[in-house]
């Protein structure tokens, strides 16, 4: 239950503190919407799990992700964005203005809501995976593959995403292992052929990762072959990078009773816009993007969401 206290009334409420959320705040504040942005526990979003950002325009020498996110935040703050820390625990999008409750305590009523809650990469759940996160463990080959040029890496997964990332990395790296727990690839036929015909890629079928090894950074991985079978064996491979490609989970669960989502949980938006199925509710960034998952794309969609929200508010 929400405490008996004054309801906060705002024109535009933004949920999420990644590139999409902060960019939406910049555009919304410059449109005199006086936005309030709800920052979750991971400021900067999934981008901050990498070590350096080299593919975001405006940083010719690269930038640390926390620095980039701080730059975006300060820019939004300069134009008048108000920031609130907390997690959205409940919403009611069946009414207008929309109701959003933070930490089961603070209630907001907003003419327009921009959802920019991102998506979280799925991890294997092994302890060493957390130990080396940002030091050889990555969930984005496009983001971090450049750092492993002419080195040896491993990709975990057997679907289309894993095959795509393995092929991408093969264009940069000396060798790419694919660690696949099944005796086959789940990817489409054309993606399978691209992997199996690439001389730089070695597919390790029926392998699971036991642990990662190395002094301060990833230098190898211990694998188990045919786990639980009579011929079960342990194998070690030398690698410099370990890429997860077993999917992403969009952070959209709290909105499921109102906002239309696809079977994976990604928010569905109307063509060429950020409008959801609920008038006045917009979605931007990775929570509505199962394909690109790039900071610059998320930022662009954040700008679109703010423009869409501004038009909606002015139509009321």
PAZAPA-4460 file (N, C-alpha, C; in steps of 0.05 Angstrom, whole numbers, plus 32768, in hexadecimal, padded with zeros to 4 digits):
% residues 316
    n_x    n_y    n_z   ca_x   ca_y   ca_z    c_x    c_y    c_z   seq   type   mol
   8011   7FE8   8000   8000   8000   8000   8012   8019   8000     1      X     A
   8007   802E   7FF3   8016   8047   7FF2   800F   8057   800B     2      X     A
   8023   8064   8017   801E   8074   802E   800B   808B   8028     3      X     A
   7FFC   8094   803C   7FE9   80AA   8038   7FFA   80C4   8036     4      X     A
   8000   80CC   801E   8010   80E3   801A   8009   80F0   7FFF     5      X     A
   8013   8108   7FFB   800C   8117   7FE3   8016   8109   7FCA     6      X     A
   8005   8108   7FB6   800C   80FC   7F9C   801D   8110   7F8D     7      X     A
   8032   8107   7F80   8043   8118   7F70   8037   8118   7F54     8      X     A
   8030   8130   7F4A   8024   8133   7F30   8039   813E   7F1D     9      X     A
   803E   8130   7F07   8052   8139   7EF3   8047   8136   7ED7    10      X     A
   8053   8145   7EC5   804B   8143   7EA9   8057   8129   7E9C    11      X     A
   8071   8125   7EA0   807E   810F   7E93   808F   8100   7EA8    12      X     A
   808A   80E6   7EAA   8099   80D5   7EBC   80A9   80C1   7EAC    13      X     A
   80C3   80C0   7EB1   80D5   80AE   7EA3   80DF   8099   7EB6    14      X     A
   80DD   807F   7EAE   80E6   8069   7EBF   80FE   805C   7EB3    15      X     A
   8115   805F   7EBF   812E   8053   7EB4   8144   8067   7EB1    16      X     A
   815D   805E   7EB8   8173   8070   7EB9   818A   8067   7EA7    17      X     A
   8183   805C   7E90   8197   8055   7E7C   8198   806A   7E66    18      X     A
   81A5   8065   7E50   81A6   8078   7E3A   818B   8082   7E30    19      X     A
   8177   806F   7E2F   815D   8077   7E26   814F   8089   7E3A    20      X     A
   8150   8083   7E53   8143   8093   7E67   814F   80AF   7E69    21      X     A
   816A   80B0   7E6A   8177   80CA   7E6D   8172   80DC   7E54    22      X     A
   8173   80CF   7E3C   816F   80DF   7E24   8152   80E9   7E23    23      X     A
   813F   80D8   7E2A   8123   80E0   7E2C   8120   80F8   7E3F    24      X     A
   812F   80F7   7E55   812E   810D   7E68   8139   8127   7E5D    25      X     A
   814F   8125   7E4E   815A   813D   7E41   8146   814A   7E2E    26      X     A
   8139   813A   7E1D   8126   8144   7E0A   810C   814E   7E18    27      X     A
   8103   813F   7E2C   80EA   8147   7E3A   80EE   8161   7E49    28      X     A
   8105   8163   7E56   810A   817C   7E66   810D   8194   7E54    29      X     A
   811A   8191   7E3D   811D   81A7   7E2A   8102   81AF   7E1E    30      X     A
   80EF   819C   7E1F   80D4   81A2   7E15   80C2   81AE   7E2B    31      X     A
   80CE   81B5   7E42   80C1   81C1   7E59   80AC   81AE   7E65    32      X     A
   80B1   8194   7E64   809F   8181   7E71   80A6   817C   7E8E    33      X     A
   80BC   8187   7E98   80C4   8184   7EB4   80C4   8166   7EBC    34      X     A
   80D2   8155   7EAE   80D0   8138   7EB3   80DB   8130   7ECE    35      X     A
   80D0   811B   7ED8   80DB   810D   7EF0   80E5   80F2   7EE6    36      X     A
   80FE   80EB   7EEC   810A   80D2   7EE4   810E   80C0   7EFC    37      X     A
   8103   80A8   7EFB   8107   8094   7F10   8120   8084   7F0A    38      X     A
   8134   8087   7F1B   814D   8078   7F17   814D   805E   7F27    39      X     A
   8151   8048   7F1A   8152   802F   7F28   816D   802A   7F35    40      X     A
   8172   8012   7F3F   818B   800C   7F4E   81A4   800C   7F3C    41      X     A
   81A1   8008   7F22   81B9   8007   7F11   81B9   8020   7EFF    42      X     A
   81C5   8035   7F09   81C7   804E   7EFA   81D7   8049   7EE1    43      X     A
   81CC   8051   7ECA   81DA   804D   7EB1   81D1   8033   7EA3    44      X     A
   81C2   8022   7EB1   81B8   800A   7EA5   81CD   7FF6   7E9E    45      X     A
   81C7   7FE4   7E8B   81D8   7FCE   7E84   81F3   7FD7   7E78    46      X     A
   81F3   7FEF   7E6D   820C   7FF9   7E61   8223   7FF9   7E75    47      X     A
   821D   7FFD   7E8F   8232   7FFF   7EA3   823F   7FE5   7EA9    48      X     A
   8236   7FCF   7E9D   8243   7FB5   7EA2   825B   7FB2   7E8F    49      X     A
   825F   7FC4   7E7C   8276   7FC3   7E6B   828C   7FD5   7E76    50      X     A
   82A4   7FD4   7E6A   82BB   7FE2   7E75   82BF   7FFD   7E68    51      X     A
   82BA   7FFF   7E4E   82BE   8018   7E40   82AB   8019   7E28    52      X     A
   82A1   8031   7E22   828F   8035   7E0C   829F   8043   7DF6    53      X     A
   82A1   8037   7DDF   82B0   8043   7DC8   829E   8048   7DB0    54      X     A
   8285   8040   7DB1   8274   8043   7D99   825D   8056   7D9D    55      X     A
   825F   8067   7DB1   824A   807C   7DB5   8254   8096   7DAA    56      X     A
   8246   80A3   7D98   824F   80BC   7D8B   8256   80D1   7DA0    57      X     A
   826B   80E0   7D9A   8273   80F6   7DAB   8289   80F0   7DBE    58      X     A
   8292   80D7   7DBE   82A9   80CF   7DD0   82BE   80C2   7DBE    59      X     A
   82CE   80D2   7DB0   82E1   80C7   7D9D   82F7   80B6   7DAA    60      X     A
   82FC   80BA   7DC3   8310   80AA   7DD1   8304   8095   7DE3    61      X     A
   82EA   8091   7DE0   82DC   807E   7DF2   82D6   808B   7E0C    62      X     A
   82C5   807E   7E1C   82BD   8089   7E36   82B5   8072   7E48    63      X     A
   82BB   8075   7E62   82B1   8062   7E76   8292   8064   7E78    64      X     A
   8284   804E   7E79   8267   804F   7E79   825B   8061   7E8F    65      X     A
   8267   8060   7EA7   825C   8070   7EBD   825F   808E   7EB7    66      X     A
   8276   8095   7EAA   827A   80B1   7EA3   8266   80BA   7E8E    67      X     A
   8261   80A9   7E7A   824D   80B0   7E65   8232   80B3   7E71    68      X     A
   822A   80A1   7E83   820F   80A3   7E8F   820D   80BC   7EA0    69      X     A
   8223   80C3   7EAE   8223   80DB   7EBF   8220   80F4   7EAD    70      X     A
   822D   80F3   7E96   822B   810A   7E83   820E   810D   7E7A    71      X     A
   8201   80F7   7E73   81E5   80F9   7E6A   81D3   8102   7E81    72      X     A
   81D8   80F8   7E99   81C8   8100   7EB0   81CB   811E   7EB6    73      X     A
   81E3   8128   7EB6   81E8   8144   7EBC   81DB   8156   7EA6    74      X     A
   81DB   814C   7E8E   81CE   815C   7E78   81B0   815D   7E7D    75      X     A
   81A4   8147   7E85   8187   8147   7E8B   8181   8159   7EA3    76      X     A
   8193   8158   7EB7   818F   8168   7ECF   8191   8186   7EC9    77      X     A
   81A4   818D   7EB7   81A8   81A8   7EAF   818E   81B5   7EA4    78      X     A
   817E   81A5   7E96   8165   81B0   7E8A   814D   81AD   7E9C    79      X     A
   8151   81A2   7EB4   813B   81A2   7EC7   812E   8188   7ECF    80      X     A
   813B   8171   7EC8   8130   8157   7ECF   8134   8153   7EED    81      X     A
   811F   8148   7EFA   8120   8140   7F16   8125   8122   7F18    82      X     A
   8137   811A   7F29   813E   80FE   7F2C   8134   80F3   7F46    83      X     A
   8129   80DA   7F45   811F   80CD   7F5C   812B   80B0   7F5C    84      X     A
   8137   80A8   7F73   8142   808D   7F75   812D   807A   7F7F    85      X     A
   812C   8062   7F73   8119   804E   7F7C   8111   803C   7F66    86      X     A
   8102   8027   7F6D   80F8   8014   7F5A   80D9   8017   7F58    87      X     A
   80CF   8017   7F40   80B3   8018   7F3B   80A7   7FFD   7F43    88      X     A
   8094   7FFD   7F56   8089   7FE4   7F60   806D   7FDF   7F57    89      X     A
   805F   7FF4   7F4D   8044   7FF0   7F44   803C   8007   7F31    90      X     A
   802C   8000   7F1D   8021   8015   7F0C   8003   8010   7F07    91      X     A
   7FF6   8026   7EFF   7FDA   8023   7EF6   7FD7   8035   7EDD    92      X     A
   7FD8   8028   7EC6   7FD6   8036   7EAD   7FB9   8035   7EA2    93      X     A
   7FA6   802D   7EB2   7F8A   802C   7EA9   7F7C   8046   7EAD    94      X     A
   7F8A   8059   7EBA   7F7F   8073   7EC0   7F90   8089   7EB4    95      X     A
   7F85   80A0   7EB2   7F95   80B8   7EAA   7F90   80CE   7EBE    96      X     A
   7FA5   80DA   7EC8   7FC1   80D5   7EC3   7FC9   80B9   7ECD    97      X     A
   7FE0   80AF   7EC3   7FEA   8095   7ECA   7FF5   8095   7EE6    98      X     A
   7FF2   807F   7EF4   7FFC   807D   7F10   8014   806B   7F10    99      X     A
   8029   8075   7F1E   8042   8065   7F21   804A   8067   7F3E   100      X     A
   804F   8050   7F4B   8057   804F   7F67   8073   8045   7F69   101      X     A
   8083   8054   7F79   80A0   804E   7F7D   80A4   8044   7F99   102      X     A
   80B1   802C   7F9B   80B8   8020   7FB5   809F   801D   7FC7   103      X     A
   8088   8019   7FBB   806F   8015   7FCA   8068   802D   7FDC   104      X     A
   8075   8044   7FD7   8071   805C   7FE8   8069   8075   7FD8   105      X     A
   807A   807D   7FC6   8076   8096   7FB7   8063   8091   7F9F   106      X     A
   804E   80A1   7F9D   803C   809E   7F87   803E   80B6   7F74   107      X     A
   8040   80B0   7F5A   8041   80C5   7F46   8029   80C2   7F33   108      X     A
   801F   80D9   7F2B   800B   80DA   7F16   8017   80EA   7EFE   109      X     A
   8018   80DD   7EE7   8025   80E9   7ED0   8013   80EA   7EB8   110      X     A
   8015   8100   7EA9   8006   8102   7E90   8011   80EE   7E7C   111      X     A
   802B   80EB   7E7C   8039   80D8   7E6A   804F   80C9   7E79   112      X     A
   8052   80B0   7E72   8067   809F   7E7E   8079   8094   7E68   113      X     A
   8093   8096   7E6C   80A6   808A   7E59   80B4   8073   7E68   114      X     A
   80B0   805B   7E5E   80BD   8043   7E6A   80D8   803F   7E5C   115      X     A
   80ED   8040   7E6C   8108   803C   7E61   8118   802B   7E74   116      X     A
   810C   8014   7E7B   8117   8003   7E91   812C   7FEF   7E87   117      X     A
   8132   7FEE   7E6D   8147   7FDE   7E63   8142   7FC0   7E63   118      X     A
   8157   7FB1   7E5E   8155   7F94   7E5F   816F   7F89   7E6C   119      X     A
   816D   7F73   7E7A   8184   7F68   7E87   818D   7F4E   7E79   120      X     A
   81A7   7F4D   7E74   81B2   7F35   7E67   81AE   7F1D   7E7A   121      X     A
   81A9   7F06   7E6E   81A7   7EED   7E7D   81C3   7EE2   7E81   122      X     A
   81C9   7EDA   7E9A   81E4   7ECF   7EA0   81E1   7EB2   7EA9   123      X     A
   81F7   7EA4   7EA9   81F6   7E88   7EB0   81F2   7E84   7ECE   124      X     A
   81FB   7E97   7EDE   81F7   7E94   7EFB   820F   7E89   7F0A   125      X     A
   8226   7E86   7EFD   823D   7E7C   7F0B   824C   7E93   7F18   126      X     A
   8259   7E8D   7F2F   8266   7EA2   7F3F   827B   7EB1   7F30   127      X     A
   828C   7EA3   7F20   82A2   7EB0   7F12   8298   7EC3   7EFD   128      X     A
   8280   7EBE   7EF3   8274   7ED0   7EDF   8270   7EEC   7EEB   129      X     A
   8268   7EEE   7F04   8266   7F08   7F11   8281   7F13   7F17   130      X     A
   8294   7F02   7F1F   82AF   7F0B   7F26   82BC   7F1A   7F0F   131      X     A
   82B8   7F10   7EF7   82C6   7F1B   7EE0   82B5   7F2D   7ECF   132      X     A
   829D   7F35   7ED9   828C   7F46   7EC9   829A   7F61   7EC5   133      X     A
   829C   7F69   7EAC   82AB   7F81   7EA5   82C9   7F7D   7EA2   134      X     A
   82D2   7F64   7EA8   82EE   7F5E   7EA6   82F2   7F44   7E95   135      X     A
   82E2   7F44   7E7F   82E4   7F2D   7E6E   82C9   7F20   7E69   136      X     A
   82B5   7F25   7E7A   829A   7F1B   7E76   8289   7F31   7E6B   137      X     A
   827B   7F2C   7E55   826A   7F40   7E48   8251   7F32   7E3E   138      X     A
   823C   7F43   7E3B   8223   7F39   7E2F   821D   7F47   7E15   139      X     A
   8231   7F54   7E09   822D   7F63   7DF0   8246   7F63   7DDF   140      X     A
   8246   7F52   7DCB   825D   7F50   7DB9   8261   7F69   7DA9   141      X     A
   824B   7F75   7DA0   824D   7F8E   7D91   825A   7FA4   7DA2   142      X     A
   8253   7FA5   7DBC   825E   7FB9   7DCE   827C   7FB5   7DD4   143      X     A
   8283   7F9C   7DDA   829D   7F97   7DE5   82B0   7F86   7DD4   144      X     A
   82A6   7F7C   7DBD   82B7   7F6B   7DAD   82D0   7F78   7DA3   145      X     A
   82D0   7F92   7D9F   82E7   7FA1   7D95   82FF   7F9E   7DA7   146      X     A
   82FA   7F9A   7DC1   8310   7F98   7DD5   831E   7F7D   7DD3   147      X     A
   8314   7F6A   7DC3   831F   7F4F   7DC2   832A   7F49   7DA6   148      X     A
   8331   7F5D   7D97   833D   7F59   7D7D   8355   7F47   7D7E   149      X     A
   8356   7F33   7D6C   836C   7F20   7D6A   8370   7F10   7D83   150      X     A
   835B   7F0D   7D94   835D   7EFD   7DAC   8349   7EE5   7DA9   151      X     A
   8348   7ED5   7DBE   8336   7EBE   7DBE   8320   7EC2   7DD2   152      X     A
   8307   7EBD   7DC9   82F0   7EC2   7DDA   82DD   7EAA   7DD8   153      X     A
   82CA   7EAA   7DEB   82B5   7E95   7DEB   829A   7EA3   7DEB   154      X     A
   8287   7E97   7DDD   826B   7EA0   7DDD   825A   7E89   7DE8   155      X     A
   8249   7E90   7DFB   8237   7E7C   7E07   821B   7E7E   7DFB   156      X     A
   8211   7E68   7DF0   81F6   7E69   7DE5   81F6   7E5A   7DCA   157      X     A
   81DD   7E52   7DC2   81DB   7E42   7DA9   81C5   7E4C   7D97   158      X     A
   81BA   7E64   7D9D   81A5   7E6F   7D8D   81AF   7E83   7D78   159      X     A
   819C   7E91   7D6C   81A3   7EA4   7D57   81B6   7EBA   7D62   160      X     A
   81B0   7EC4   7D7A   81C0   7EDA   7D85   81DC   7ED1   7D89   161      X     A
   81E0   7EB9   7D94   81FB   7EAE   7D99   820A   7EAB   7D7F   162      X     A
   81FC   7EA1   7D6A   8209   7E9D   7D50   8211   7EB8   7D44   163      X     A
   81FF   7ECC   7D46   8205   7EE6   7D3C   821E   7EF2   7D4A   164      X     A
   821E   7EEF   7D64   8235   7EFB   7D73   824F   7EEC   7D6E   165      X     A
   824D   7ED2   7D6A   8265   7EC2   7D64   8270   7ECA   7D49   166      X     A
   825F   7ECE   7D35   8268   7ED7   7D1B   8273   7EF3   7D1C   167      X     A
   8267   7F04   7D2B   8271   7F20   7D2E   828D   7F1F   7D3B   168      X     A
   8290   7F10   7D50   82AA   7F0F   7D5E   82BF   7F01   7D4C   169      X     A
   82B7   7EEF   7D3B   82CA   7EE1   7D2A   82D7   7EF5   7D16   170      X     A
   82C9   7F0B   7D11   82D4   7F20   7D00   82E9   7F31   7D0E   171      X     A
   82EB   7F2E   7D28   82FE   7F3E   7D38   8313   7F2D   7D45   172      X     A
   830B   7F15   7D4D   831C   7F05   7D5F   832B   7EEF   7D4F   173      X     A
   8340   7EE5   7D5C   8350   7ECF   7D51   8340   7EB5   7D51   174      X     A
   8331   7EB0   7D67   8322   7E97   7D69   8309   7E9C   7D7B   175      X     A
   82F3   7E8F   7D74   82DB   7E91   7D84   82D1   7E75   7D8A   176      X     A
   82CE   7E6F   7DA4   82C0   7E56   7DAC   82A3   7E5C   7DB0   177      X     A
   8291   7E4A   7DA9   8275   7E4B   7DB0   8270   7E35   7DC4   178      X     A
   8267   7E3C   7DDC   8261   7E28   7DF0   8243   7E23   7DF0   179      X     A
   823B   7E0B   7DE7   821F   7E04   7DE3   8218   7DEC   7DF4   180      X     A
   8205   7DEE   7E05   81FE   7DD8   7E17   81F0   7DC1   7E09   181      X     A
   81E2   7DC7   7DF3   81D4   7DB2   7DE4   81E7   7DA5   7DD0   182      X     A
   81DF   7D8E   7DC5   81EF   7D82   7DAF   81E9   7D8E   7D94   183      X     A
   81DB   7DA5   7D94   81D4   7DB1   7D7A   81D1   7DCF   7D7F   184      X     A
   81D0   7DDF   7D69   81CA   7DFB   7D6A   81AC   7E00   7D67   185      X     A
   81A1   7E13   7D76   8185   7E19   7D74   8180   7E2F   7D5F   186      X     A
   8195   7E3A   7D54   8192   7E51   7D41   8186   7E48   7D27   187      X     A
   817E   7E5C   7D17   8173   7E57   7CFD   8188   7E4A   7CEC   188      X     A
   817F   7E3C   7CD7   8192   7E2C   7CC6   81A8   7E3E   7CBB   189      X     A
   81A1   7E55   7CB1   81B5   7E66   7CA5   81CA   7E70   7CB9   190      X     A
   81C1   7E75   7CD1   81D4   7E7E   7CE6   81E6   7E66   7CEE   191      X     A
   81DB   7E4E   7CF0   81EB   7E37   7CF6   8201   7E33   7CE1   192      X     A
   81FA   7E36   7CC8   820E   7E31   7CB3   8224   7E46   7CB4   193      X     A
   821D   7E5F   7CBA   8231   7E74   7CBC   8245   7E6E   7CD2   194      X     A
   823C   7E63   7CE8   824D   7E5C   7CFE   825E   7E43   7CF7   195      X     A
   8251   7E2F   7CEE   825F   7E15   7CE9   8273   7E17   7CD2   196      X     A
   826F   7E2A   7CC0   8281   7E2E   7CA9   8296   7E43   7CAE   197      X     A
   8296   7E4F   7CC6   82AA   7E63   7CCC   82C3   7E56   7CD9   198      X     A
   82DA   7E57   7CCC   82F2   7E49   7CD7   82FC   7E54   7CF1   199      X     A
   82F3   7E6C   7CF9   82FC   7E78   7D12   82EB   7E6F   7D2A   200      X     A
   82D4   7E62   7D24   82C1   7E5B   7D39   82C2   7E3D   7D3E   201      X     A
   82C6   7E36   7D58   82C5   7E1A   7D60   82AD   7E16   7D73   202      X     A
   829A   7E05   7D6B   8282   7E01   7D7B   8287   7DE9   7D8E   203      X     A
   8284   7DEE   7DA8   8287   7DDA   7DBC   826B   7DD0   7DC5   204      X     A
   8261   7DBC   7DB8   8247   7DB2   7DBF   8247   7DA2   7DD9   205      X     A
   8231   7DA2   7DE7   822D   7D94   7E00   8242   7D9C   7E15   206      X     A
   8247   7DB6   7E16   8259   7DC1   7E2A   824B   7DD5   7E3C   207      X     A
   8251   7DD5   7E55   8247   7DE9   7E68   825F   7DF6   7E75   208      X     A
   825C   7E0F   7E7D   8272   7E1E   7E8A   8271   7E19   7EA8   209      X     A
   8287   7E0F   7EB3   828A   7E0B   7ED0   8293   7E24   7EDD   210      X     A
   82A9   7E30   7ED3   82B3   7E49   7EDF   82C6   7E57   7ECC   211      X     A
   82CA   7E70   7ED1   82DE   7E80   7EC2   82F7   7E83   7ED3   212      X     A
   830E   7E85   7EC7   8327   7E87   7ED5   8338   7E9E   7ECB   213      X     A
   834B   7EA7   7EDC   835D   7EBC   7ED3   8364   7ECE   7EEB   214      X     A
   837B   7EDC   7EE8   8384   7EEE   7EFC   837A   7F0A   7EF6   215      X     A
   8364   7F11   7F03   8359   7F2C   7F00   8348   7F30   7EE8   216      X     A
   834A   7F1E   7ED4   833A   7F20   7EBC   8337   7F04   7EB1   217      X     A
   8324   7F01   7E9E   8320   7EE6   7E93   8338   7EDD   7E82   218      X     A
   8342   7EC6   7E89   8358   7EBA   7E7A   8352   7E9D   7E71   219      X     A
   833B   7E92   7E7B   8334   7E77   7E73   8319   7E70   7E7E   220      X     A
   8310   7E58   7E76   82F6   7E4D   7E80   82F8   7E2F   7E83   221      X     A
   82ED   7E25   7E99   82EB   7E08   7E9D   82CF   7E00   7E95   222      X     A
   82CE   7DEC   7E83   82B5   7DE3   7E78   82B0   7DC6   7E80   223      X     A
   8297   7DBE   7E80   8290   7DA2   7E85   8282   7D97   7E6C   224      X     A
   828C   7D81   7E62   8281   7D74   7E4A   826E   7D5E   7E52   225      X     A
   8257   7D5E   7E46   8242   7D49   7E4B   823D   7D45   7E69   226      X     A
   8235   7D5A   7E75   8230   7D5A   7E92   821C   7D45   7E9A   227      X     A
   8224   7D35   7EAE   8212   7D20   7EB9   8213   7D06   7EA9   228      X     A
   8222   7D05   7E93   8224   7CED   7E83   823C   7CDC   7E8B   229      X     A
   823D   7CC3   7E84   8254   7CB2   7E8B   826F   7CBC   7E81   230      X     A
   826E   7CCA   7E6A   8287   7CD4   7E5E   828C   7CF2   7E65   231      X     A
   8280   7CFB   7E7A   8284   7D16   7E83   82A1   7D1C   7E87   232      X     A
   82AA   7D33   7E7C   82C6   7D3B   7E7F   82C8   7D59   7E83   233      X     A
   82DE   7D62   7E8F   82E4   7D7E   7E93   82F8   7D88   7E7F   234      X     A
   82F3   7D9F   7E73   8305   7DAA   7E60   830B   7DC8   7E66   235      X     A
   8324   7DD0   7E61   832B   7DEC   7E65   8331   7DF9   7E4A   236      X     A
   8328   7E11   7E46   832F   7E20   7E2E   833B   7E3B   7E36   237      X     A
   834E   7E44   7E28   835B   7E5E   7E2C   834B   7E73   7E1C   238      X     A
   8341   7E87   7E2A   8332   7E9C   7E1D   8338   7EB7   7E2A   239      X     A
   8333   7ECD   7E1B   8336   7EE8   7E26   831C   7EF6   7E2C   240      X     A
   8307   7EEC   7E1F   82EC   7EF8   7E23   82D7   7EE2   7E24   241      X     A
   82C1   7EE8   7E33   82AB   7ED5   7E36   8291   7EE4   7E32   242      X     A
   8283   7EDD   7E1C   826B   7EEC   7E14   8252   7EDC   7E18   243      X     A
   823F   7EE7   7E27   8225   7EDA   7E2C   8212   7EE1   7E15   244      X     A
   8206   7ECD   7E09   81F3   7ED2   7DF4   81DB   7EBF   7DF7   245      X     A
   81D0   7EBF   7E0F   81BA   7EAD   7E16   81A0   7EBD   7E1A   246      X     A
   81A0   7ED6   7E11   8188   7EE5   7E12   8188   7EFC   7E25   247      X     A
   8173   7F0D   7E23   816F   7F24   7E34   8153   7F23   7E40   248      X     A
   8150   7F2C   7E58   8136   7F2E   7E65   812E   7F4B   7E68   249      X     A
   811A   7F55   7E5A   8112   7F71   7E5D   8106   7F76   7E79   250      X     A
   810C   7F8D   7E84   8103   7F93   7E9F   80E7   7FA1   7E9D   251      X     A
   80D3   7F91   7E97   80B9   7F9B   7E92   80A3   7F8E   7EA2   252      X     A
   80AA   7F7D   7EB5   8096   7F6D   7EC3   8081   7F7E   7ED1   253      X     A
   8089   7F95   7EDC   8076   7FA5   7EEC   8060   7FB1   7EDA   254      X     A
   8065   7FB2   7EC0   8051   7FBE   7EAE   803F   7FAA   7E9F   255      X     A
   8043   7F90   7EA5   8037   7F7B   7E95   8019   7F7B   7E94   256      X     A
   800C   7F86   7EA9   7FEE   7F86   7EAA   7FE2   7F9B   7E98   257      X     A
   7FF3   7FAD   7E8D   7FE8   7FC3   7E7D   7FF5   7FC5   7E62   258      X     A
   800F   7FC2   7E60   801D   7FC8   7E47   8021   7FAE   7E38   259      X     A
   801B   7FAF   7E1E   801F   7F97   7E0D   803C   7F90   7E09   260      X     A
   8042   7F77   7E0C   805E   7F6D   7E0A   805F   7F55   7DF7   261      X     A
   8076   7F50   7DEC   8079   7F38   7DDB   807E   7F20   7DED   262      X     A
   8080   7F08   7DE3   8083   7EF0   7DF4   809D   7EF1   7E05   263      X     A
   80B1   7F00   7DFE   80C9   7F02   7E0E   80C7   7F18   7E23   264      X     A
   80B2   7F28   7E22   80AF   7F3D   7E35   80B6   7F59   7E2C   265      X     A
   80BF   7F5C   7E13   80C6   7F76   7E08   80AD   7F85   7E02   266      X     A
   80AC   7F9F   7E09   8095   7FB0   7E04   8091   7FB4   7DE6   267      X     A
   8078   7FB1   7DDE   8071   7FB5   7DC1   806A   7FD2   7DBD   268      X     A
   8077   7FDF   7DAA   8070   7FFB   7DA3   8065   7FFC   7D86   269      X     A
   8056   8011   7D81   804B   8014   7D66   8060   801C   7D53   270      X     A
   805D   8015   7D39   8070   801B   7D25   8079   8038   7D24   271      X     A
   8093   803C   7D22   809F   8057   7D1F   8098   806A   7D36   272      X     A
   8093   805E   7D4E   808D   806F   7D65   8096   8060   7D7E   273      X     A
   8093   806C   7D95   8098   805F   7DAE   807E   805A   7DBE   274      X     A
   8068   805E   7DB1   804D   805B   7DBE   8047   803E   7DC3   275      X     A
   803F   8038   7DDC   8036   801D   7DE3   8018   801B   7DDD   276      X     A
   800C   8006   7DE6   7FEF   8002   7DE2   7FDF   8014   7DF5   277      X     A
   7FEC   8021   7E08   7FDF   8032   7E1B   7FE4   804F   7E14   278      X     A
   7FD0   805F   7E0C   7FD5   807B   7E06   7FE3   808A   7E1D   279      X     A
   7FF8   8098   7E17   8007   80A6   7E2B   801D   8097   7E38   280      X     A
   8020   807E   7E30   8037   806D   7E3B   8049   8066   7E23   281      X     A
   8062   806C   7E26   8075   8069   7E11   808C   8057   7E1B   282      X     A
   809A   804A   7E08   80B0   8038   7E10   80C8   803E   7DFF   283      X     A
   80E0   803E   7E0B   80F9   8044   7DFC   8110   8033   7E07   284      X     A
   8123   802E   7DF6   813B   801F   7DFE   8137   8001   7DFD   285      X     A
   8148   7FF3   7E0B   8149   7FD6   7E09   8130   7FC7   7E12   286      X     A
   8120   7FD4   7E23   8107   7FC7   7E2C   80F3   7FC3   7E15   287      X     A
   80F8   7FD2   7DFF   80E6   7FCF   7DE8   80F6   7FC8   7DCF   288      X     A
   810F   7FBF   7DD3   8120   7FB9   7DBC   812F   7F9F   7DBF   289      X     A
   8124   7F89   7DB4   8131   7F6F   7DB6   8147   7F6B   7DA1   290      X     A
   814C   7F7F   7D90   815E   7F7B   7D79   8179   7F89   7D7C   291      X     A
   817A   7FA3   7D81   8193   7FB2   7D7F   81A3   7FB3   7D99   292      X     A
   8196   7FBA   7DAF   81A3   7FBB   7DC9   81BD   7FCB   7DC8   293      X     A
   81BC   7FE3   7DBD   81D3   7FF5   7DBC   81CC   800F   7DCA   294      X     A
   81DF   801B   7DD8   81DA   8034   7DE7   81D0   804A   7DD5   295      X     A
   81DD   804D   7DBD   81D5   8063   7DAC   81B8   805F   7DA1   296      X     A
   81B0   8046   7D9C   8195   8041   7D93   8181   8047   7DAA   297      X     A
   8188   803F   7DC2   8177   8044   7DDA   8174   8062   7DDE   298      X     A
   818A   8071   7DDB   8189   808E   7DDF   8177   809A   7DCA   299      X     A
   8179   8091   7DB1   8168   809C   7D9C   814A   8097   7DA1   300      X     A
   8144   807F   7DAB   8128   8079   7DB1   811E   8088   7DC9   301      X     A
   8131   808F   7DDB   8129   80A0   7DF2   8121   80BC   7DE8   302      X     A
   8130   80C7   7DD5   8128   80E0   7DC9   810D   80DF   7DBC   303      X     A
   8108   80C9   7DAD   80EE   80C5   7DA0   80D7   80C4   7DB4   304      X     A
   80DC   80B6   7DCA   80C8   80B3   7DDF   80C0   80CE   7DEB   305      X     A
   80D4   80DF   7DF0   80CF   80F9   7DFB   80BF   810A   7DE8   306      X     A
   80C6   8109   7DCE   80B7   8118   7DBA   809A   810E   7DB8   307      X     A
   8097   80F4   7DB8   807C   80E8   7DB8   806C   80F0   7DD0   308      X     A
   8079   80F0   7DE8   806B   80F7   7E00   8063   8115   7E00   309      X     A
   8075   8126   7DF6   806E   8142   7DF4   8056   8147   7DE2   310      X     A
   8055   813A   7DCC   803E   813D   7DBA   8024   8133   7DC7   311      X     A
   8026   811D   7DD6   800F   8112   7DE4   8005   8125   7DF9   312      X     A
   8017   8130   7E09   800F   8142   7E1F   8002   815B   7E14   313      X     A
   800D   8165   7DFE   8001   817D   7DF2   7FE6   8178   7DE5   314      X     A
   7FE0   815F   7DE0   7FC6   8159   7DD5   7FB0   8155   7DEA   315      X     A
   7FB8   8155   7E03   7FA4   8150   7E18   7F92   8169   7E1D   316      X     A
***
